[in-house]
């Protein structure tokens, strides 16, 4: 029995229904273990002589560490080793360094200061968990409490305390230029001037803990051939392995990681904190070491979905058409970057929601505060702003006296429409979703809305890209000098000619040429954007957009490697454009593969498993 | 190190309980503390005394050993009036371990069964032979050390005793509040009423103003109105993850009304 109703009547001619898997019921490969209770958790793996590791954590939101006194803890029964920040070979990392995005900003164990409550400063490895807990309680840390900031907008005040020394302006640096991610499409100033009414709203979402059944943890043990095995709760096995290799400055070929399929993750097990800790413990003691968060730790230091705050301003005609939409978004990424910088790219790519609006602008800030670092959680980057957009659509519907479903159908994007990131919409289905949902709920909509289709009335004028107004506000560090508005400027200083289409930006190049996929040898279409590759025929020809002339200025392109290039601007009145800084490059390239063959400096004489 | 000591009799176990030790009855709360590394105790004291698990009739009262589990209460014919309260505690696995004695000392928001015992004016029998009304036991909880061996409760007439638990997650959620009422009647009017609230303060507590307002009245909408006004007098409900103190105070009269005059749900 299934409760799913397949509406194959919709878009029937776009689908070939002879697939073997999609649309067919299938048995999950791990379901037998789950329903019989046999799927192993990482903690089900037993080791002789297992040691237990626990962290000393900050009781303060923000404090400098004057000194740490572990002498009493060292003398306590069962204590095998105190792990200090200096024991971490490469004690600085950022998760996305594995794809060269962002700068290293987070230590595994903090040595100079802590920036959120619960940040670890050292760890104890003991024979039992109870002994480890007792030893933790005996560690004395001399804290110098610093002023802290917990609100995203307060963190952007000129005199706000510096949360993260790597990003002293309390914002992630986007494209080496701005303290926020910009999106500019058309002219919102003209849009608002043209609109019959302007409707504003403020929306906020609190952090959400993923609350997995199994708390984050890992067991690492020395293995044969100078390797270490690590059983972990991770949901990103190779991410965890790469992060461990970097933090421990150890060849990834010496790490043997084993994951699992139970315990729940929902995004909260990507951050790869427990695996380096457990592996470091095994390296330092030569014994199997378990590092496992208890429930209070999972709640306090386990990275949640970050809090978000959105301001939306719509210019609306009396008939319900939205002609301009401006977003100001704040992601509370906590004390360290983790994945929030990337969530903002996702959010910006999603704007202005599934609607065709000719003038759109957004400024989205990745803000550092003295709160628990935020990370991934189901649809992160999208969920919060979608909540804001759809709440605001209801508000607009009420303001103009329209049915909320009809307002959505009226403004919905259709096949062939131009989206704010300068790509044509295809396979759109919002109208059909609204129609089916209204029908199922017994919600009456007008006949012209019930007859609307994503397949018709799109394109044409709706595929045009208007002249886009740009500005240079919010350069990195500017907000430390003076207050400047957070919202996108409605009177820009630059112009990008109408019809300027976007340009695909390819992600990081493969490391070796022979890793480049050959389009003719794989079964699906690949992007035509790669300059090394013979151009593919462009997908659907743009009905009205002329071919791109100056292939640059879509400012909301997904960036990993993004070479900033000044758009063709008339002389800006205020200041000459500053010299472009070199894009960030790591000082030494991240090492993969065998680095130091031969014996490990860590392995002791203990019996290996 | 954590040690576990098991004694033959309740009296011996009572003598062994002291500083940095805990008595283990069902272990539903104590084992959580052990698993979460609570450093507040080093010794766990238990007893294998069978008297702890007995239910017996003594005149017009029922004597319940402190080690009787919620599952056993729910299954007992003599304690049918307490079965709804016993069934409201946890899920089947918890009820199979959780004991009457442990519930007397369960911290907020737990202690639903103790709320029912408080409304029934139960007597606590300590291992050293003392007897004490449950009300003062709850009031002085945490200030003295002793081992409860049993409780005894009077047997109410049919329909005189009512219990209601308000939880957000059904059927196993912890209490937003628990309500228990003993409503004896004399010549058709209420007399010697006892109303107790659980999860509306640190421990279960009676609301004497509410009881006084009910005495001498009929159980009808007009009659209970003054009692509803006084429903939370003297209570100081706390904020927690389940509900704010303000919310608890606001909704308490509504739940009390549902307890006193059961609505006919269509």
Interface residues (C-beta under 8 A of the other chain):
Chain A: X129 X130 X133 X134 X137 X294 X295 X296
Chain B: X1 X2 X36 X37 X39
